[in-house]
Amino acid sequence: MEHGGAPRGWLEFSANLNPCGIPTAVRDAVARADYGTYADLDAADAERHLAADAGVGAEHVLLTAGATEGLRLAITAFVAPGDRAIALGPTYGEFARLAGIRGASFTELRSAPPAFDTPVDALIGELERGGITAALLCDPNNPTGTVLNASDVRRILAAADVQTHVVVDQSFSAFVNERVGVAELVARPNVVLVRSLTKLLAAPGLRLGYVIAHPSAIASLRAVRDPWSAGAHALAAALAASWRLDRDTRETVARWRERLARSLAEEGFAPVPGEAPFVLARAAGAERIVRTLGARRIAVRWCASFGLPDHIRVAVRPPAEQDVLLRALRDVRAGTRA
Ligand SMILES: Cc1ncc(COP(=O)(O)O)c(C=O)c1O
């Protein structure tokens, strides 16, 4: 699958879901959800809850059917045919797809292996030259796992005039330390934060996310939203969810990430330094490795669609699952040498 996502029953290292699983309170809320009337689809309470959780007023939040809908709404509302969109690449493929559907041109300013240092200065140069309608950022970035530091975020925002919407896909930001507060970001009318709750809650089937932005931007997004896009089960989950991971979960995921990166390095792969709940690693023969693992029902993400055919992206999973993967990788490599 281009976006990752393994069949049921596989070991799933290709979709980057919270390895600690769905919180019990969310699972229970979903089980109790009412869905017999359209009234069950009123998102106002969930939006108030998520806004309070983020420390902003309810007028700053729009509930969406996953980050996918948030991105779609932002591009629909703020990018017109013939416009220019720009992104820091290699990055999430939906940015290019959505800009293309809208008839906009799309440029990716790409970081390069081995460290994938983000080309922030190049982006700032482009923003200062003007003529860009949307800057699409993914922070932490998929697939590199790299994060923007506070000073880079502030420099990017200072370089973007109000005609340029800065759309930040924060789908994985709950797993890393916050560098610039949400209230500071969305005080600007041209900043749109897109969040996925499906990663954090390890529940992609719920289709749940939200946007945080200035009230004027939220009004523009509401104007192009379909009615009832988030289902009753998603709304129930939203009311029980928090973007703030408890300390134990944060530390566990960070520890498991470190373990995964170290083990991949020990097996001869070259992990890219990053902080997201997945690890990008250079792997000679990546396509063959991914296919051979697939034959064993182990899914890791081949990164050819990101323009990185010699890299794989591996989700952080619990140690026991990592060990199965590492044994399989060892076998694949031994097969290569034989
Ligand atoms: C960066 C990024 N944004 C958005 C999404 C989609 O998230 P959702 O399931 O909430 O629509 C993904 C899923 O892989 C992703 O990696």
The ligand as an ORCA input file, in Angstrom:
! r2SCAN-3c Opt
* xyz 0 1
  C       2.010     13.059      7.830
  C       0.666     12.427      7.776
  N      -0.415     13.215      7.758
  C      -1.660     12.684      7.714
  C      -1.864     11.325      7.672
  C      -3.244     10.783      7.613
  O      -3.795     10.766      8.887
  P      -5.315     10.379      9.153
  O      -5.404      8.908      9.294
  O      -5.650     11.089     10.431
  O      -6.141     10.905      8.031
  C      -0.765     10.480      7.676
  C      -0.957      9.009      7.612
  O      -0.053      8.271      7.291
  C       0.527     11.038      7.748
  O       1.625     10.257      7.767
*
